[in-house]
Amino acid sequence: MDLDDAYANAAHIPGAEAFPLRWAAEAETFRQRLGVTGRARLGLMYGHATRQAFDLFLPDLTPRGLLIFVHGGYWRRFDRSDWSHFATGALARGWAVAMPSYDLCPRVRISAITRQIAQAVTVAANEVPGPIRLAGHSAGGHLVARMIAPDMLTPEVAERIEHVMPISPLADLRPLIKTQMNDDLRLDKDEALAESPALQQRLPVPVTVWVGADERPVFLDQAMLLAKAWRCGHIIDDGKHHFDVIDGLLDPESAMMRRLLTL
């Protein structure tokens, strides 16, 4: 198997180049709209580096809880500002939404990004009381899955987590060692093992692994591997590929949002 091609999503999605541009434009419009009403708190720092910050979006009334969404991009691309509008569905259901950025490879290693997201979850949890739900896409799916390792979060924060949804996650990082992207990731065998959720124990938190039916076979395999290892929910979303599988976050009545926030 050509692993570089197997993990190449954009090359197999028609019009893939338009998605990031559209996401960024829609996210900017969303932030401006919520900023006018005072419901966008932007650039809240959880660490000392520029990218160690999150945006917090608030519903009209007192939040029912906090959803934290972590973006993907193979730990090498994107920023929280590209995804803001994906808070729409949760806000309509009365939930606050935090979206963190994090330092990217090759500046840091994946294990460092995992620790950054743990810090982001901790700081965001201090901003909004009540239950916490985690969702992440692709590399972000890996990162939210890592949050429920037994030693990742403090007991005070971990006990507030009600549901985790890794969307099209990377659950076993060992194959990535043999890809060209590892020039940036710098994964070795030990880090790949330690950072693979499917190979780790987890806290007894409800988990739903969500993946698009039209995704690359390796992503279907990665999702199945995590669901089997953790004996958790596993949803294969008909007609969705790697880039539009997250569209359910936009609609408060979508199957994805109902599952994420009511399970």
One Martini backbone bead per residue (centre of mass of N, CA, C, O) as a GRO file, in nm:
protein
  263
    1MET     BB    1   0.096   0.036   0.022
    2ASP     BB    2   0.035   0.377  -0.031
    3LEU     BB    3   0.039   0.587   0.233
    4ASP     BB    4   0.029   0.867   0.110
    5ASP     BB    5  -0.235   0.812  -0.046
    6ALA     BB    6  -0.416   0.695   0.181
    7TYR     BB    7  -0.383   0.991   0.351
    8ALA     BB    8  -0.503   1.147   0.099
    9ASN     BB    9  -0.775   1.349   0.076
   10ALA     BB   10  -0.780   1.579  -0.141
   11ALA     BB   11  -0.713   1.390  -0.395
   12HIS     BB   12  -1.030   1.249  -0.342
   13ILE     BB   13  -1.177   1.542  -0.356
   14PRO     BB   14  -1.391   1.725  -0.504
   15GLY     BB   15  -1.302   2.050  -0.456
   16ALA     BB   16  -1.100   2.072  -0.209
   17GLU     BB   17  -0.977   2.368  -0.235
   18ALA     BB   18  -1.254   2.516  -0.133
   19PHE     BB   19  -1.292   2.456   0.167
   20PRO     BB   20  -1.093   2.642   0.327
   21LEU     BB   21  -1.202   2.908   0.210
   22ARG     BB   22  -1.492   2.875   0.314
   23TRP     BB   23  -1.438   2.839   0.609
   24ALA     BB   24  -1.296   3.111   0.660
   25ALA     BB   25  -1.529   3.295   0.568
   26GLU     BB   26  -1.753   3.185   0.757
   27ALA     BB   27  -1.598   3.235   1.021
   28GLU     BB   28  -1.572   3.542   0.999
   29THR     BB   29  -1.873   3.607   0.991
   30PHE     BB   30  -1.942   3.477   1.260
   31ARG     BB   31  -1.761   3.651   1.445
   32GLN     BB   32  -1.887   3.921   1.375
   33ARG     BB   33  -2.174   3.856   1.467
   34LEU     BB   34  -2.102   3.781   1.768
   35GLY     BB   35  -1.946   4.041   1.839
   36VAL     BB   36  -2.186   4.243   1.834
   37THR     BB   37  -2.330   4.067   2.086
   38GLY     BB   38  -2.097   3.955   2.289
   39ARG     BB   39  -2.041   3.620   2.206
   40ALA     BB   40  -1.722   3.681   2.160
   41ARG     BB   41  -1.422   3.531   2.288
   42LEU     BB   42  -1.106   3.623   2.193
   43GLY     BB   43  -0.794   3.500   2.268
   44LEU     BB   44  -0.768   3.293   2.493
   45MET     BB   45  -0.534   3.203   2.716
   46TYR     BB   46  -0.340   2.884   2.799
   47GLY     BB   47  -0.059   3.009   2.718
   48HIS     BB   48   0.244   3.161   2.585
   49ALA     BB   49   0.182   3.116   2.303
   50THR     BB   50   0.016   3.233   2.036
   51ARG     BB   51  -0.147   2.950   1.976
   52GLN     BB   52  -0.228   2.946   2.293
   53ALA     BB   53  -0.558   2.957   2.212
   54PHE     BB   54  -0.908   3.060   2.253
   55ASP     BB   55  -1.242   3.047   2.152
   56LEU     BB   56  -1.552   3.192   2.284
   57PHE     BB   57  -1.889   3.084   2.258
   58LEU     BB   58  -2.215   3.222   2.320
   59PRO     BB   59  -2.515   3.203   2.417
   60ASP     BB   60  -2.794   3.372   2.502
   61LEU     BB   61  -2.787   3.197   2.747
   62THR     BB   62  -2.721   3.005   2.983
   63PRO     BB   63  -2.520   2.759   2.980
   64ARG     BB   64  -2.541   2.404   2.969
   65GLY     BB   65  -2.240   2.404   2.857
   66LEU     BB   66  -1.933   2.252   2.713
   67LEU     BB   67  -1.787   2.275   2.396
   68ILE     BB   68  -1.500   2.112   2.251
   69PHE     BB   69  -1.320   2.201   1.956
   70VAL     BB   70  -1.089   2.017   1.744
   71HIS     BB   71  -0.880   2.056   1.501
   72GLY     BB   72  -0.724   1.978   1.211
   73GLY     BB   73  -0.427   1.892   0.987
   74TYR     BB   74  -0.200   1.695   1.078
   75TRP     BB   75  -0.064   1.899   1.292
   76ARG     BB   76   0.008   2.137   1.039
   77ARG     BB   77  -0.276   2.289   1.024
   78PHE     BB   78  -0.435   2.554   1.099
   79ASP     BB   79  -0.701   2.732   1.279
   80ARG     BB   80  -0.951   2.839   1.474
   81SER     BB   81  -1.053   3.058   1.250
   82ASP     BB   82  -1.162   2.822   1.039
   83TRP     BB   83  -1.423   2.704   1.254
   84SER     BB   84  -1.638   2.880   1.405
   85HIS     BB   85  -1.918   2.797   1.260
   86PHE     BB   86  -1.925   2.505   1.405
   87ALA     BB   87  -2.093   2.631   1.660
   88THR     BB   88  -2.393   2.660   1.579
   89GLY     BB   89  -2.543   2.408   1.689
   90ALA     BB   90  -2.470   2.434   1.992
   91LEU     BB   91  -2.577   2.718   2.042
   92ALA     BB   92  -2.877   2.645   1.971
   93ARG     BB   93  -2.863   2.437   2.232
   94GLY     BB   94  -2.703   2.614   2.470
   95TRP     BB   95  -2.396   2.601   2.407
   96ALA     BB   96  -2.082   2.637   2.464
   97VAL     BB   97  -1.778   2.727   2.264
   98ALA     BB   98  -1.455   2.587   2.224
   99MET     BB   99  -1.155   2.696   2.023
  100PRO     BB  100  -0.847   2.571   1.966
  101SER     BB  101  -0.523   2.621   1.938
  102TYR     BB  102  -0.192   2.508   1.814
  103ASP     BB  103   0.091   2.388   1.779
  104LEU     BB  104   0.300   2.292   1.509
  105CYS     BB  105   0.419   2.094   1.289
  106PRO     BB  106   0.766   2.092   1.356
  107ARG     BB  107   0.790   2.264   1.617
  108VAL     BB  108   0.632   2.024   1.733
  109ARG     BB  109   0.505   1.759   1.888
  110ILE     BB  110   0.238   1.564   1.946
  111SER     BB  111   0.275   1.540   2.253
  112ALA     BB  112   0.264   1.850   2.295
  113ILE     BB  113  -0.019   1.895   2.184
  114THR     BB  114  -0.167   1.725   2.388
  115ARG     BB  115  -0.088   1.904   2.632
  116GLN     BB  116  -0.219   2.160   2.528
  117ILE     BB  117  -0.512   2.057   2.519
  118ALA     BB  118  -0.532   1.998   2.818
  119GLN     BB  119  -0.498   2.295   2.896
  120ALA     BB  120  -0.736   2.407   2.736
  121VAL     BB  121  -0.955   2.247   2.881
  122THR     BB  122  -0.898   2.356   3.164
  123VAL     BB  123  -0.942   2.659   3.106
  124ALA     BB  124  -1.224   2.641   2.978
  125ALA     BB  125  -1.361   2.512   3.230
  126ASN     BB  126  -1.331   2.785   3.398
  127GLU     BB  127  -1.545   2.955   3.213
  128VAL     BB  128  -1.751   2.697   3.223
  129PRO     BB  129  -1.993   2.550   3.365
  130GLY     BB  130  -2.035   2.215   3.378
  131PRO     BB  131  -2.060   2.026   3.127
  132ILE     BB  132  -1.852   1.822   2.902
  133ARG     BB  133  -1.773   1.827   2.549
  134LEU     BB  134  -1.603   1.638   2.291
  135ALA     BB  135  -1.461   1.748   1.971
  136GLY     BB  136  -1.299   1.604   1.671
  137HIS     BB  137  -1.098   1.638   1.367
  138SER     BB  138  -0.897   1.401   1.302
  139ALA     BB  139  -0.650   1.513   1.471
  140GLY     BB  140  -0.870   1.612   1.671
  141GLY     BB  141  -0.972   1.328   1.732
  142HIS     BB  142  -0.717   1.237   1.867
  143LEU     BB  143  -0.706   1.458   2.092
  144VAL     BB  144  -0.978   1.394   2.235
  145ALA     BB  145  -0.912   1.100   2.297
  146ARG     BB  146  -0.661   1.168   2.481
  147MET     BB  147  -0.824   1.309   2.721
  148ILE     BB  148  -0.919   1.000   2.840
  149ALA     BB  149  -0.682   0.948   2.973
  150PRO     BB  150  -0.606   0.885   3.301
  151ASP     BB  151  -0.346   1.122   3.299
  152MET     BB  152  -0.445   1.402   3.158
  153LEU     BB  153  -0.657   1.497   3.366
  154THR     BB  154  -0.809   1.620   3.606
  155PRO     BB  155  -1.057   1.507   3.803
  156GLU     BB  156  -1.233   1.769   3.790
  157VAL     BB  157  -1.253   1.763   3.477
  158ALA     BB  158  -1.310   1.466   3.394
  159GLU     BB  159  -1.593   1.443   3.552
  160ARG     BB  160  -1.737   1.647   3.332
  161ILE     BB  161  -1.722   1.440   3.112
  162GLU     BB  162  -1.986   1.302   2.894
  163HIS     BB  163  -1.858   1.329   2.590
  164VAL     BB  164  -1.696   1.173   2.300
  165MET     BB  165  -1.610   1.291   1.950
  166PRO     BB  166  -1.447   1.126   1.711
  167ILE     BB  167  -1.375   1.257   1.389
  168SER     BB  168  -1.200   1.100   1.185
  169PRO     BB  169  -0.972   0.946   1.330
  170LEU     BB  170  -0.648   0.910   1.468
  171ALA     BB  171  -0.564   0.601   1.644
  172ASP     BB  172  -0.308   0.494   1.469
  173LEU     BB  173   0.026   0.617   1.423
  174ARG     BB  174   0.224   0.409   1.292
  175PRO     BB  175   0.184   0.451   0.976
  176LEU     BB  176   0.304   0.752   0.967
  177ILE     BB  177   0.608   0.683   0.970
  178LYS     BB  178   0.582   0.597   0.640
  179THR     BB  179   0.550   0.897   0.575
  180GLN     BB  180   0.626   1.211   0.460
  181MET     BB  181   0.502   1.370   0.704
  182ASN     BB  182   0.728   1.272   0.911
  183ASP     BB  183   0.917   1.511   0.869
  184ASP     BB  184   0.727   1.674   1.072
  185LEU     BB  185   0.634   1.479   1.304
  186ARG     BB  186   0.862   1.277   1.421
  187LEU     BB  187   0.793   0.988   1.449
  188ASP     BB  188   0.817   0.722   1.667
  189LYS     BB  189   0.748   0.434   1.813
  190ASP     BB  190   0.696   0.540   2.102
  191GLU     BB  191   0.507   0.777   2.030
  192ALA     BB  192   0.298   0.623   1.867
  193LEU     BB  193   0.206   0.447   2.102
  194ALA     BB  194   0.142   0.675   2.316
  195GLU     BB  195  -0.056   0.837   2.083
  196SER     BB  196  -0.259   0.585   2.065
  197PRO     BB  197  -0.576   0.534   2.155
  198ALA     BB  198  -0.619   0.226   2.064
  199LEU     BB  199  -0.359   0.155   2.275
  200GLN     BB  200  -0.533   0.270   2.513
  201GLN     BB  201  -0.657   0.370   2.789
  202ARG     BB  202  -0.974   0.465   2.951
  203LEU     BB  203  -1.219   0.634   3.053
  204PRO     BB  204  -1.565   0.607   3.164
  205VAL     BB  205  -1.662   0.741   2.873
  206PRO     BB  206  -1.859   0.838   2.643
  207VAL     BB  207  -1.833   0.714   2.297
  208THR     BB  208  -1.820   0.850   1.953
  209VAL     BB  209  -1.753   0.725   1.642
  210TRP     BB  210  -1.704   0.930   1.349
  211VAL     BB  211  -1.775   0.859   0.993
  212GLY     BB  212  -1.738   0.858   0.659
  213ALA     BB  213  -1.832   0.651   0.399
  214ASP     BB  214  -1.637   0.827   0.176
  215GLU     BB  215  -1.377   0.758   0.284
  216ARG     BB  216  -1.092   0.653   0.333
  217PRO     BB  217  -1.009   0.341   0.424
  218VAL     BB  218  -0.819   0.422   0.663
  219PHE     BB  219  -1.044   0.580   0.820
  220LEU     BB  220  -1.233   0.345   0.859
  221ASP     BB  221  -1.025   0.175   1.011
  222GLN     BB  222  -0.962   0.368   1.241
  223ALA     BB  223  -1.248   0.384   1.354
  224MET     BB  224  -1.288   0.082   1.406
  225LEU     BB  225  -1.051   0.039   1.595
  226LEU     BB  226  -1.150   0.227   1.820
  227ALA     BB  227  -1.430   0.103   1.869
  228LYS     BB  228  -1.324  -0.179   1.944
  229ALA     BB  229  -1.122  -0.107   2.170
  230TRP     BB  230  -1.363   0.068   2.332
  231ARG     BB  231  -1.654  -0.021   2.300
  232CYS     BB  232  -1.813   0.185   2.107
  233GLY     BB  233  -1.948   0.403   1.926
  234HIS     BB  234  -2.044   0.368   1.558
  235ILE     BB  235  -2.053   0.601   1.288
  236ILE     BB  236  -2.169   0.583   0.947
  237ASP     BB  237  -2.183   0.843   0.712
  238ASP     BB  238  -2.370   0.888   0.459
  239GLY     BB  239  -2.209   1.061   0.192
  240LYS     BB  240  -1.937   1.116   0.349
  241HIS     BB  241  -1.648   1.294   0.379
  242HIS     BB  242  -1.373   1.439   0.526
  243PHE     BB  243  -1.494   1.745   0.484
  244ASP     BB  244  -1.830   1.698   0.533
  245VAL     BB  245  -1.869   1.544   0.811
  246ILE     BB  246  -1.894   1.827   0.989
  247ASP     BB  247  -2.175   1.958   0.907
  248GLY     BB  248  -2.347   1.868   1.156
  249LEU     BB  249  -2.250   2.113   1.343
  250LEU     BB  250  -2.452   2.332   1.204
  251ASP     BB  251  -2.698   2.144   1.303
  252PRO     BB  252  -2.906   2.107   1.573
  253GLU     BB  253  -3.076   1.847   1.421
  254SER     BB  254  -2.867   1.661   1.384
  255ALA     BB  255  -2.739   1.358   1.444
  256MET     BB  256  -2.475   1.460   1.562
  257MET     BB  257  -2.591   1.661   1.774
  258ARG     BB  258  -2.771   1.469   1.923
  259ARG     BB  259  -2.546   1.279   2.010
  260LEU     BB  260  -2.341   1.477   2.144
  261LEU     BB  261  -2.573   1.641   2.347
  262THR     BB  262  -2.774   1.375   2.452
  263LEU     BB  263  -2.615   1.109   2.548
   0.00000   0.00000   0.00000
